[in-house]
Amino acid sequence: MAKDRVYLDWNATAPLRQEARAAMVAAWDLAGNPSSVHTEGRQARRVVESARAAVAGAVGADSRNVVFTSGGTEANVLALTPGLVRNPGAPVRRLIVSAVEHASVLAGGRFAAEDLQVLGVDRDGIVRLDDLRLLLADGKPALVSVMLANNETGALQPIPELAGIVHDAGGLLHVDAVQAFGKISFDINKLHSDLLSVSAHKIGGPKGIGALIMANGVAGLDALLRGGGQELGRRAGTENVPGIAGFGAAVMAAQASLNDMKRVEELRQRLEAGLRQCSNGLVFGQDVPRLPNTVLFGAPGLRAETAVIGFDLEGIAVSSGSACSSGKVQLSHVLEAMGFGPELSRGAVRLSLGWSSTEADVDRCLEAWRKLSGALLKHSDETQLERF
């Protein structure tokens, strides 16, 4: 990354940690296949299992329940398997997802379209628990998928309470924790989640590696990739040893630096205060618990694609929402689900910070916004904003 640029798109991808880079370089020199029983193979296997233990330890899971994947999307799709059971219990035959989920969850995985139901959210993007109770009232077991932290707003869902509702109805809960991992501390057992998705590149690991983590007692996981016995038969194919090594190193570094997130949260608050001073704008989800690093900001008349380009020309990397939607001029499905109209959902800009972010980065961003806002925003008065 160029030294004169400011990177405020950590929710899309965090810069590679030096610990992860070093672990990957060392792993590239290993000749053995992790499935081989000779010395070289066992060396590679040790690297894989060490990383598996690091990922499991970070969320309070058992190592044997960690399945390495190509990233968060594959982990989500692998989790959304009809027929999953948790003893004692009946196989799930339908899927319920919140309206603010990542696209890989909204697509429904391997469930048929007619078996998919969407759960609404309130104005802050929090799932409506009473609506969930109504959907589960028919007694048919369901797999429910709700993300721990929203990738656009950073809003945190009440997962333990939600899990109680799901389990009381005989269902299973999948939690997409990709955006929360490495930013807040959580435990799969305290969340009472049955399945949990995480990804390396959100925490300073390499792109292209993630994991699905299962709670004890979950059975019926149907492999997407078949043919070999890798990952205890849950994902065939020779393991990506360098990627896994980098993932493990990034996890350990991220866990060690979790306390620094308080400083990052203070930077976020400084950023939000400055954005409000510069324009007649709104921080989405500001009234509920959020990730310490995430700001989704909008103002009447703002167009996200123009703002992103404007910031980029000023040397600042921001985004218009989910990285999976970058380059597309479209409304934010998250803000639509929260009840905001096109005037705001078309113009939201996401700014996300990380471990190397500084006050100088925030101040430079605010300086750029003061310069850009006059040209980017249409005239709007207080009464116009009150409509939203």
C-alpha positions as MATLAB code, in Angstrom:
seq = 'MAKDRVYLDWNATAPLRQEARAAMVAAWDLAGNPSSVHTEGRQARRVVESARAAVAGAVGADSRNVVFTSGGTEANVLALTPGLVRNPGAPVRRLIVSAVEHASVLAGGRFAAEDLQVLGVDRDGIVRLDDLRLLLADGKPALVSVMLANNETGALQPIPELAGIVHDAGGLLHVDAVQAFGKISFDINKLHSDLLSVSAHKIGGPKGIGALIMANGVAGLDALLRGGGQELGRRAGTENVPGIAGFGAAVMAAQASLNDMKRVEELRQRLEAGLRQCSNGLVFGQDVPRLPNTVLFGAPGLRAETAVIGFDLEGIAVSSGSACSSGKVQLSHVLEAMGFGPELSRGAVRLSLGWSSTEADVDRCLEAWRKLSGALLKHSDETQLERF';
ca = [
       0.000    0.000    0.000;
       1.354    3.426   -0.913;
       2.555    5.387    2.119;
       0.660    8.518    1.124;
      -2.699    6.741    1.065;
      -5.146    6.180    3.895;
      -6.841    2.778    4.020;
     -10.346    2.828    5.511;
     -11.774   -0.342    3.951;
     -10.754   -2.928    6.535;
     -14.151   -4.640    6.434;
     -13.478   -5.577    2.812;
      -9.972   -6.895    3.486;
      -7.411   -6.208    6.178;
      -3.765   -5.720    5.145;
      -1.679   -8.865    5.478;
      -0.064   -9.171    8.902;
       3.682   -9.722    9.011;
       3.122  -12.793   11.207;
       0.897  -14.306    8.517;
       3.375  -13.477    5.760;
       6.215  -15.146    7.656;
       4.155  -18.269    8.356;
       3.179  -18.543    4.698;
       6.759  -18.166    3.459;
       7.860  -20.941    5.821;
       5.004  -23.181    4.691;
       5.846  -22.704    1.012;
       9.157  -24.416    1.700;
       7.448  -27.565    2.965;
       7.524  -30.257    0.323;
       5.155  -32.759    1.876;
       1.459  -33.377    1.353;
      -0.404  -33.235    4.694;
      -2.010  -36.596    3.890;
       1.331  -38.359    3.492;
       2.691  -40.401    6.388;
       6.390  -39.763    5.788;
       8.419  -37.119    7.593;
       7.736  -34.392    5.032;
       4.024  -35.095    5.092;
       3.919  -35.037    8.881;
       5.661  -31.662    8.880;
       2.949  -30.233    6.670;
       0.266  -31.890    8.787;
       1.641  -30.257   11.933;
       1.310  -26.839   10.330;
      -2.320  -27.530    9.384;
      -3.269  -28.878   12.791;
      -1.519  -26.062   14.637;
      -3.563  -23.537   12.665;
      -6.730  -25.564   13.226;
      -6.097  -25.443   16.986;
      -5.569  -21.658   16.807;
      -8.859  -21.103   14.976;
     -10.730  -23.412   17.351;
      -9.183  -21.827   20.435;
     -10.161  -18.338   19.320;
     -13.872  -19.247   19.467;
     -13.883  -21.906   22.191;
     -14.477  -24.837   19.834;
     -12.932  -28.294   19.521;
     -10.226  -28.558   16.862;
     -11.864  -31.585   15.250;
     -14.897  -29.404   14.480;
     -12.972  -26.879   12.338;
     -13.327  -27.419    8.576;
     -10.996  -25.323    6.422;
     -12.619  -23.806    3.322;
     -11.692  -21.353    0.558;
     -13.204  -18.467    2.541;
     -16.337  -17.162    4.220;
     -18.607  -17.697    1.228;
     -17.788  -21.391    0.958;
     -18.091  -21.775    4.728;
     -21.578  -20.251    4.598;
     -22.699  -22.440    1.706;
     -21.252  -25.538    3.388;
     -23.218  -24.699    6.534;
     -26.521  -24.321    4.690;
     -27.103  -28.030    4.271;
     -30.597  -29.574    4.380;
     -30.760  -32.532    6.724;
     -28.442  -31.248    9.439;
     -29.242  -32.576   12.913;
     -28.089  -31.967   16.456;
     -28.770  -34.886   18.745;
     -31.446  -35.314   19.828;
     -33.401  -33.734   17.035;
     -34.978  -34.121   13.635;
     -33.235  -33.096   10.389;
     -33.896  -29.528    9.315;
     -35.802  -29.155    6.051;
     -36.167  -25.390    5.729;
     -33.979  -22.316    6.030;
     -34.691  -18.954    7.664;
     -32.257  -16.103    7.030;
     -32.298  -12.471    8.074;
     -32.859   -9.840    5.400;
     -29.458   -8.234    6.065;
     -27.300  -11.311    5.505;
     -24.328  -11.600    3.174;
     -25.244  -12.538   -0.400;
     -23.861  -16.063    0.079;
     -26.473  -16.673    2.798;
     -29.345  -14.876    1.088;
     -28.807  -17.175   -1.907;
     -29.909  -20.044    0.323;
     -26.998  -22.420   -0.091;
     -28.317  -25.840   -1.061;
     -31.886  -25.296    0.082;
     -34.620  -25.129   -2.527;
     -36.117  -21.689   -3.050;
     -39.475  -22.789   -1.677;
     -37.773  -23.861    1.570;
     -36.294  -20.395    2.211;
     -37.932  -17.747    4.410;
     -36.605  -14.238    5.097;
     -36.710  -12.714    8.563;
     -37.203   -8.961    8.785;
     -35.192   -6.455   10.793;
     -35.999   -3.195   12.573;
     -34.818    0.335   11.799;
     -31.421   -0.408   13.373;
     -30.951   -3.644   11.423;
     -31.668   -5.952   14.361;
     -33.700   -9.091   13.682;
     -37.298   -9.076   14.890;
     -37.351  -11.853   17.477;
     -41.151  -11.954   17.676;
     -41.277  -12.499   13.923;
     -38.835  -15.387   14.322;
     -41.064  -16.935   16.979;
     -44.007  -16.725   14.589;
     -42.057  -18.378   11.771;
     -41.073  -21.233   14.089;
     -44.493  -21.624   15.697;
     -45.558  -24.349   13.241;
     -43.146  -26.786   14.935;
     -41.178  -27.600   11.782;
     -37.423  -27.627   12.567;
     -35.468  -24.972   10.715;
     -31.899  -23.958   10.159;
     -31.709  -20.250   11.002;
     -28.811  -18.160    9.685;
     -28.094  -14.754   11.229;
     -24.767  -12.915   11.117;
     -23.105  -11.855   14.353;
     -22.072   -8.439   12.979;
     -23.370   -6.801    9.844;
     -20.680   -6.163    7.269;
     -22.142   -2.770    6.281;
     -23.447   -1.191    9.503;
     -21.442   -3.201   12.044;
     -24.633   -3.800   14.077;
     -24.393   -6.747   16.468;
     -27.258   -9.211   16.650;
     -28.561  -10.671   19.968;
     -27.305  -14.131   19.073;
     -27.665  -15.915   22.463;
     -31.307  -14.843   22.793;
     -31.960  -15.749   19.181;
     -30.313  -19.153   19.710;
     -32.648  -19.888   22.603;
     -35.671  -19.274   20.392;
     -34.283  -21.482   17.625;
     -33.320  -24.357   19.904;
     -36.602  -24.270   21.804;
     -38.273  -24.854   18.429;
     -35.990  -27.814   17.670;
     -33.903  -25.959   15.107;
     -30.244  -25.191   14.442;
     -28.467  -21.848   14.304;
     -25.735  -20.841   11.848;
     -23.857  -17.627   12.596;
     -21.845  -15.839    9.928;
     -19.103  -14.397   12.153;
     -16.812  -13.367    9.289;
     -16.989   -9.643   10.030;
     -16.921   -9.972   13.825;
     -13.956  -12.355   13.976;
     -10.848  -10.622   15.296;
     -12.743   -7.429   16.179;
     -14.701   -8.597   19.218;
     -14.293  -11.566   21.518;
     -16.907  -14.334   21.309;
     -17.290  -18.021   22.100;
     -19.322  -20.524   20.081;
     -20.640  -22.081   23.282;
     -21.675  -18.783   24.871;
     -23.345  -17.753   21.626;
     -25.077  -21.172   21.625;
     -24.427  -21.351   17.896;
     -24.390  -24.694   16.108;
     -22.330  -23.564   13.108;
     -19.984  -20.594   12.740;
     -18.268  -19.140    9.644;
     -14.982  -17.201    9.727;
     -12.490  -15.946    7.154;
      -8.771  -15.153    7.203;
      -8.509  -12.020    5.103;
     -10.741   -9.999    7.431;
      -8.188  -10.356   10.244;
      -4.920   -9.883    8.359;
      -4.553  -13.393    6.982;
      -4.372  -14.341    3.299;
      -7.307  -14.215    0.920;
      -8.803  -17.526   -0.132;
      -8.929  -19.365    3.198;
     -11.660  -19.594    5.822;
     -13.356  -22.112    8.055;
     -16.696  -23.525    9.106;
     -16.744  -24.379   12.802;
     -19.296  -26.764   14.262;
     -20.500  -27.188   17.815;
     -20.337  -30.622   19.378;
     -23.275  -32.815   18.405;
     -23.932  -31.348   14.952;
     -24.207  -34.091   12.345;
     -25.286  -34.471    8.751;
     -22.887  -31.980    7.158;
     -22.909  -32.780    3.439;
     -19.569  -32.062    1.724;
     -19.564  -29.663   -1.213;
     -16.321  -31.111   -2.561;
     -16.026  -34.891   -2.626;
     -13.441  -37.375   -3.678;
     -10.837  -37.404   -0.924;
     -10.836  -37.933    2.806;
      -9.428  -34.549    3.748;
     -11.015  -32.564    6.593;
     -12.505  -35.809    7.939;
     -14.415  -36.228    4.682;
     -16.131  -32.853    4.998;
     -14.132  -31.094    2.252;
     -12.106  -33.015   -0.305;
      -8.900  -31.686   -1.834;
      -5.303  -31.219   -0.726;
      -5.176  -28.609    2.003;
      -3.910  -25.125    1.182;
      -1.001  -25.399    3.608;
       0.468  -21.881    3.135;
      -2.979  -20.299    3.361;
      -3.856  -22.298    6.456;
      -0.507  -21.417    8.037;
      -1.133  -17.728    7.395;
      -4.650  -18.043    8.787;
      -3.385  -19.592   12.011;
      -0.728  -16.920   12.481;
      -3.237  -14.138   11.796;
      -5.660  -15.593   14.334;
      -3.015  -15.622   17.046;
      -1.971  -12.043   16.260;
      -5.585  -10.852   16.144;
      -6.425  -12.453   19.482;
      -3.363  -10.888   21.068;
      -4.384   -7.418   19.873;
      -8.109   -7.495   20.739;
      -7.538   -4.977   23.523;
      -6.453   -2.446   20.890;
     -10.023   -2.366   19.597;
     -10.872    0.140   22.351;
      -8.473    2.592   20.711;
      -9.995    1.811   17.313;
     -13.477    2.477   18.712;
     -12.333    5.891   19.931;
     -11.086    6.627   16.408;
     -14.478    5.578   15.035;
     -16.236    7.944   17.409;
     -13.908   10.760   16.350;
     -14.675    9.981   12.724;
     -18.438    9.896   13.263;
     -18.438   13.188   15.138;
     -16.492   14.845   12.350;
     -18.756   13.479    9.625;
     -21.827   14.850   11.375;
     -20.230   18.263   11.746;
     -19.341   18.438    8.072;
     -22.761   17.634    6.660;
     -26.425   16.934    7.322;
     -25.862   13.201    7.528;
     -26.728   10.017    9.350;
     -24.714    7.160   10.850;
     -26.745    4.000   10.354;
     -27.266    1.721   13.348;
     -25.784    4.290   15.704;
     -28.225    3.480   18.521;
     -27.372   -0.217   18.889;
     -24.186   -2.114   19.810;
     -21.832   -2.200   16.824;
     -18.376   -3.329   15.843;
     -15.772   -0.917   17.201;
     -14.367   -0.121   13.765;
     -17.334    0.361   11.419;
     -19.153    3.476   10.197;
     -21.886    3.402    7.549;
     -22.642    7.010    6.708;
     -25.164    8.597    4.365;
     -26.714   11.922    3.520;
     -29.596   13.008    1.271;
     -28.308   13.618   -2.240;
     -25.094   11.634   -1.794;
     -24.237    9.029   -4.450;
     -21.961    6.343   -3.097;
     -20.125    5.567   -6.332;
     -19.238    9.235   -6.784;
     -18.151    9.573   -3.165;
     -15.923    6.484   -3.338;
     -14.197    7.845   -6.445;
     -13.844   11.265   -4.839;
     -12.243    9.827   -1.725;
      -9.953    7.673   -3.866;
      -8.734   10.713   -5.770;
      -7.940   12.270   -2.399;
      -5.852    9.204   -1.510;
      -8.383    7.525    0.769;
      -9.820    4.032    0.269;
     -13.444    3.625    1.380;
     -16.313    1.524    0.021;
     -19.992    1.746   -0.795;
     -20.916   -1.280    1.309;
     -20.164   -4.973    0.938;
     -17.015   -5.695   -1.047;
     -18.980   -8.343   -2.916;
     -21.058   -5.538   -4.454;
     -18.172   -3.244   -5.347;
     -18.289   -1.879   -8.865;
     -22.065   -2.226   -9.021;
     -24.361    0.783   -8.895;
     -27.178   -0.558   -6.756;
     -29.115    0.061   -3.578;
     -27.891   -1.377   -0.292;
     -30.126   -4.353    0.480;
     -29.205   -3.887    4.140;
     -30.545   -0.335    4.268;
     -33.598   -1.312    2.242;
     -34.359   -4.042    4.780;
     -33.940   -1.453    7.562;
     -36.634    0.660    5.910;
     -34.574    3.423    4.334;
     -35.623    4.684    0.932;
     -33.520    5.025   -2.220;
     -32.372    8.540   -1.336;
     -30.197    7.155    1.448;
     -29.724    3.488    0.568;
     -28.201    4.460   -2.783;
     -25.700    6.801   -1.182;
     -24.280    5.076    1.903;
     -20.501    5.068    2.297;
     -18.748    2.575    4.566;
     -15.596    3.555    6.408;
     -13.873    0.856    8.448;
     -10.712    1.067   10.539;
      -8.128   -1.399   11.775;
      -5.111   -1.968   13.977;
      -2.806    0.452   12.152;
      -5.374    3.254   11.782;
      -4.403    6.549   13.410;
      -5.856    9.907   14.392;
      -4.003   11.357   11.420;
      -5.881    8.958    9.121;
      -9.216   10.061   10.582;
      -8.331   13.736   10.332;
      -7.227   13.366    6.733;
     -10.484   11.595    5.885;
     -12.488   14.398    7.484;
     -10.449   16.989    5.641;
     -11.226   15.226    2.379;
     -14.927   15.000    3.270;
     -15.094   18.721    4.005;
     -13.592   19.311    0.589;
     -15.869   16.831   -1.193;
     -19.190   17.242    0.593;
     -20.140   20.559   -0.937;
     -19.799   19.186   -4.448;
     -21.270   15.753   -3.701;
     -24.356   16.709   -1.739;
     -27.485   18.294   -3.063;
     -29.027   21.005   -0.954;
     -31.088   19.543    1.881;
     -32.472   21.061    5.041;
     -33.211   19.540    8.421;
     -36.793   18.679    7.504;
     -35.595   16.653    4.534;
     -33.390   14.451    6.720;
     -36.148   13.984    9.297;
     -38.117   11.980    6.717;
     -35.585    9.139    6.873;
];
